[in-house]
């Protein structure tokens, strides 16, 4: 899909990989709306890319539906959605204080998996009304993690959620293929965003020592480049793409 002139929504676009993606898509000629939490840098990012900002808590599913609808109305349509919001807790299935907290597990799945599915299903409905371009109406990109495949000790909730995002790519792509809507996910390794941005260099090198190359944390703009390549290449569909420098997580 040629991105110039298209309408894109980036959820989690106020910082990190989402911000870099919003900036790159705008630089390539898309109209971009930024969705992120109230009190984030979202308004500043939206102003910089020339698009609207809509506050959203992705675990408020009805509120997310309203925020996405408002963003689509502002843009005048929707061709691309990218979701980068997420997070997790560190708990073992059975720890020293007892079994994994069930509410914490549910909250992690809600934040990562259910929120991503909710945005995807709503985005697909908006995209389905588009006039096709070379039979294509839209692109949905969610964010998984290499933890989906090699979850570390204490990551059981996060692993379950991210594995769900990776696992639903093909089925959702098959569901939406007749409409000309593609569905993919990106599975990053450790990226320099949020709390990881302040990690000392020596610690960062230790965390990425198992990577093939480069042996460093990923950069937000590298995620953005892959997101743009996905939009640009119509043969990419139905899969979760690792973005990890050849790294495989060890158990801890």
QUILIN-V547333 format. One record per run of one state. SS is the DSSP state (helix for helix, strand for strand, loop for the rest). FROM is the first residue (numbers start at 1). LEN is the number of residues. If there is no record, write none. Layout:
((SS	FROM	LEN) (SS	FROM	LEN))
This chain:
((loop	1	6) (strand	7	5) (loop	12	4) (helix	16	12) (loop	28	3) (strand	31	6) (loop	37	5) (helix	42	8) (loop	50	3) (strand	53	3) (loop	56	5) (helix	61	15) (loop	76	4) (strand	80	4) (loop	84	7) (strand	91	1) (loop	92	2) (strand	94	2) (loop	96	2) (strand	98	2) (loop	100	2) (helix	102	26) (loop	128	5) (strand	133	1) (loop	134	2) (strand	136	1) (loop	137	1) (strand	138	6) (loop	144	2) (helix	146	3) (loop	149	6) (strand	155	1) (helix	156	24) (loop	180	1) (strand	181	8) (loop	189	2) (strand	191	1) (loop	192	2) (helix	194	5) (loop	199	2) (helix	201	7) (loop	208	10) (strand	218	1) (loop	219	1) (helix	220	13) (loop	233	7) (strand	240	4) (loop	244	9))
